[in-house]
């Protein structure tokens, strides 16, 4: 563990790999996620990792889809891990220029929880931090990151500077991240961005945790529903 003045040991992080490959098949996305994950472990962060495709998560936008026709749904158990984590990192490969179908399903299930409220009456993910890690053979990192990070902030996660990282090979079929021929593990740009992303997530999560999230002034759904309008004025009533 690196010795410095910052202590991240009270933080928890959850890495969800949205590869299409079930365990124990090798995942290139996991290879890059491990770079970030190992930094967090070295910093004393409590870290969990799971492959979304290993769990029978039903598609849908409700907490438990067995109440809406699904035969099984693993989301309520995964939700416990999401709920406990200060930081959520979504990893995905690129398919046809887009994030994986598993990543889309994960975002839909997160969206199902976004109307919940915390004890300040704010939307539930306020005070939590999100980022993403992306791998592929061709272009698409920034495109996929835009969609994922937008979705995370829309449901309430906070996004620090440079909250994405990734690796792609040259256009056309070729070696992927974990393939020795790619030499990807020695790519300075990817290693730098992955490291910066990891520490930016840690710094923001630490600041939010120390301040017990965001002040509820001006953003509490509970207060709004009770009639509080802060400095908002409806032009119709002027």
Secondary structure, 3 states (H helix, E strand, C coil): CCCCCCCCCCCEEEEEECCCCCCCCCCHHHHHHHHHHHHHHHCCCEEEEEEHHHCCCCCCCCCCHHHHCCCCCCHHHHHHHHHHCCEEEEEEEEECCEECHHHHHHHHHHHHHCCCECCCCCECCCCCEEEEEEEECCCCHHHHHHHHHHHHHHHCCECCCCCEEEEECCCCCCCCCCCHHHCHHHCHHHHHHHHHHHHHHHHHHHHHHHCCCCCCCCCCHHHHHCCCCCCCCCHHHC
